Amino acid sequence: QVQFEESGGGLVQSGGSLRLSCTASGSITDTYALGWFRQAPGQQRELVARVFSGFRTNYKESVKGRFTISRDNAKNTLYLQMNSLKPDDTAVYYCNTVGPTFPWGQGTQVTVSS
């Protein structure tokens, strides 16, 4: 069973940056596509960015050019560099595999003030 632990969230002003990290307690083989998801209050969880086993990436349109996802398979760690943050980015951020998912972690809160 794989468990995820997210960290790096916080409170920042609009235009600021944060770097999120996610470590997996079990072995995540490099065959899994990994993603960052977020859930704002009253909204459904959505996929923000994903990275495939070959390191190809894709992003939700609203974060393109601002967010960068990366993975370190040797460390079982996933990252999300977030720049030029906007109030609409405020949410709890989670990581997981894309497609079939493992149990969700606690997530990390990102709050962007205007």
N, C-alpha and C positions, 0 to 999 in steps of 0.2 A: 504494500500500500504506500502510495506516495503522498506526502504532505507538503504543502507550500507555506512559506513564511515570507510575507511582504514587509518591507521597511522603507524608510526614506521620505515619507510624506511629511506634511507640515503646513504652516500658514505662510503664504507669501503674497506680496502685492502683485497686482496686474503688471505683466511684463517681466516678472521674475522667473527663476529657474529652480527646478528640483531634479534630483536623480533618484529614481526608485530602484530598489533591488529586490530580488526574489530568489530565495534558495529552496531547493527541493530536498527533502529528507531521504527520499529513496533515489534510486538510480533512474535518471531520465536519459534514455538512450538518444543519440543524436538523430534518430529516425522520427521523433515527435516534432510536430510543429508546435511552437509555444506562443502564447499570446498574453497581452495585457488587456484586461477588461476594466470597465468602470461602471459604477452604479450611483447615480445621483438620487437624492430623496424623491420618492414618488415615481421614479422611472425604472424601466427595466435595465438589467445589466446589458452592456453593449461591448462589443469587441473594438478596441481602439487601435491595436497594432499587433502584427504577428510576424514571426520569423520562422522560416522553414528550415529543414535539416541542412539544406545547401546554403543557408544564410540569406536566401532571397527574402525580402521583406515587403509587406504592404500595410497601408494605413487607412484609417477612417479619413474621409476627405477633410474634415474640419481640423485635423491635427497635422496634415501633411506639411512638411517644411519646418515644423516646430518640434515634433517629437522624433526621437530616434530609438529604435529597439535594437538590442544586441544580446548575444548569448555567449556564455563560456561553458561549453559542455564539460570540460575537465573539472570545473568547480560546481557543476549543476546549478548554475546561477544565470538568471535573466535580469536584464537591466532595461530601464526606460529613462532616457534623458529627455526632460521636458523643458523647453525654452519658450520665451514669449507667452507665458501663461496668461489665460483669460479667466474671468469669473465663471464662464460656462464650463471650464475644466474642473470645477469643484465637484468632487465625488469621492467615493471610496474606490480605490484601485486594487485589483486582484490580478494574480497571474494564474495560468493553468495551461494545460495542453489544449489545442484547438481541434475540435471534432469531439470525439469521446473525451470527457473531462474526468478528472479525479475530484475527490472532495475539495470544496473551496476552503481557503484559509480565511483568516480574520480580515485580511485586507489592510490597506494603509490609507488614512484620510488625507486628502489633498484639498486645501481650502485656499482659494484665490480671492483676495479682496480687491475691490475696485478703487 
